[in-house]
Amino acid sequence: MDAQSRGRAENIDPADQWVLNPNTGEYELRLSNSAPQSAVPGPRRTSPRASRTAAPVREPRPEREVPPPRRRRGAPEEPPPGRRSRRPAKKGSRVKKFLLWTGGSMAFLLIATAGVGYLYLEHLNDNIDTVPDDGASTGGFKKDQAINILIIGTDKRTGAGNDGYGDSGSVGHADTTILLHVSKDRSNATALSIPRDLIVDVPDCPTTQEDGSKKNIAGSPGVRFNTSLGQGGRTPSCTMRTVTELTGIKPDNFVVADFNAVKTLTSAVGGVEVCLDKDIDDPDSHLKLSEGTHTIEGEQALAFVRTRHSVGFGGDLSRIGIQQQFLGSLMRKLKSNDTLTSPTKLVKLAEAATEALTVDSQLDSVGKLKDLGLELGKLNTKNLTFTTVPVIDNPAETVKATVVVNETTAPEVFDMIKNDVSFTEVKAQKKKEKAAVAARLKGTKSDASEVRVRVLNGGAPSGSAQTQLTWLQTSAGVDKSENGGNADAVQAKTTLEYAPEQADQARRLAAIMGLSGSAMKPGESVTNSQGLPTMTLILGKDFKGAGVPLSGSTSGKTPDGVDKSTADQVQCAK
């Protein structure tokens, strides 16, 4: 190698040596024109030929024939040298693979971007900090269940340049908190922001402190939500317990990020585009931007998500709105081809995400983060809804500084999340899934007199199970029915569970009640009072009265007065 060639080789960015293989849709390490290398970078080896010290002259050895690179099983044959393949790479399928490979998105993209982690697994594992969940979680997310992840952004000023923001001595409160719910079928998700100034009851909290000691911290009724972390030694598990107390939803995992996360992640993706309806000059957050569209990263991105006095009404709720706009934009950027097809950005993103994370002990490796990222990566941005816990001004205050839960609308929002109901109409349901649901209504139907069913109340008005039972027996001929009382849990939608051999009965009852295929749940039968197998009909909140046909929509209407937006929408801060 001549000096000029050697100089060019020494200046190559290692990330640029990861090349997209169009046949597999994966990145492979290629050195010059060599064959693809292992997908996991190992330690660098210095080539003897690259040495500046001249080696002794040796007699040339006879040239040996170099075998061609081994082809993956099932991959198409490579064309002969000098010839191009006639079959172009399929861009759509390639992008789809990358969407799954890199995982999901958003600032809770802190989680999802770790999906790129198996580029160099062991190195990234060392980047991750873990904290015990102290029994506050469900034990970790499951691939076949709905997922609830608690994302906590703290105001802890760690790292270079962060001591100039506000309270430099902060212990790290729950300054920005989002409960991310991902539906069981991964067709939709809801990101529920929890205001830091919301008055809540923080429950008693057993914790594991940084030195490994155990400490039980007494609860605090009627305090700001942000004190659920940091105050008196409270750990993220205390915030997790507070969210459960507030919403009735028990998170599967938590992820914590401080100021550095916003700076490093936005820089890793090359900046995030944001929009302003007016000029902003906020000395508190150090944000100075003119009206219009800007691409921001690093310190400027941090200033953007921290500003509040210059947007909306100047409070925490206004800041939540601008943060949701930012997260939606970050998600769109992360899922763009510009990011997904850049080896350099993917490597930087993996580094930034794992270094910025503190996660619970159930997510203690890049492998587990990757699995979670792949689940989140199935989401479509148009089916990810941002919303906020419905609140009103605290009536106990003359000078309004805090808020309390709106008891009229908040319970319905919490119930929709608990019952896995989408806040947007999901239009991207897979054709196979639609066909399978529709097929439940097709086929023979039993006579009404042969239908055996137990009727339970799972959210309908009191007495509904009995009134529906009476109607079924006297008006519909379903005389082998009985009252099962109250269901174990409240649910938004009416469902009918049945065993495979009861499908004929289920179709008859669905026709009688106007149930959709999505309301029919193939499963197991139960035993009735006579010891015979019977179906289970649970009346949900959508039950309109005895004999009134039901609609089986899988999407719910957002309660009146509840603001929402979706991640595919471009919004300008006001």
Secondary structure, 3 states (H helix, E strand, C coil): CCHHHHHHHHCCCHHHHEEEECCCCEEEECCCCCCCCCCCCCCCCCCHHHCCCCCCCCCCCCCCCCCCCCCCCCCCCCCCCCCCCCCCCCHHHHHHHHHHHHCCCCCCHHHHHHHHHHHCHHHHHHHCEEECCCCCCCCCCCCCCCEEEEEEEECCCCCCCCCCCCCCCCCCCEEEEEEEEECCCCCCEEEEEECCCEEEEECCEEEECCCCCEEEECCEEEEEHHHHCCHHHCCHHHHHHHHHHHHCCCCCEEEEECHHHHHHHHHHCCCEEEEECCCEEECCCCEEECCEEEEECHHHHHHHHHCCCCCCCCCHHHHHHHHHHHHHHHHHHHCCHHHHCCHHHHHHHHHHHHHHCEEEHHHCCHHHHHHHHHHHCCCCHHHEEEEECCEEECCCCCCCCCEEECCCCHHHHHHHHHCCCECCCCCCCCHHHHHHHHHCCCCCCCCHHHCEEEEEECCCCCCHHHHHHHHHHHHCCCCEEEEEEECCCCCCCCEEEECHHHHHHHHHHHHHHCCCHHHEEECCCEECCCCCEEEEEEECCCCCCCCCCCCCCCECCCCCCCCEEECCCCCCEC
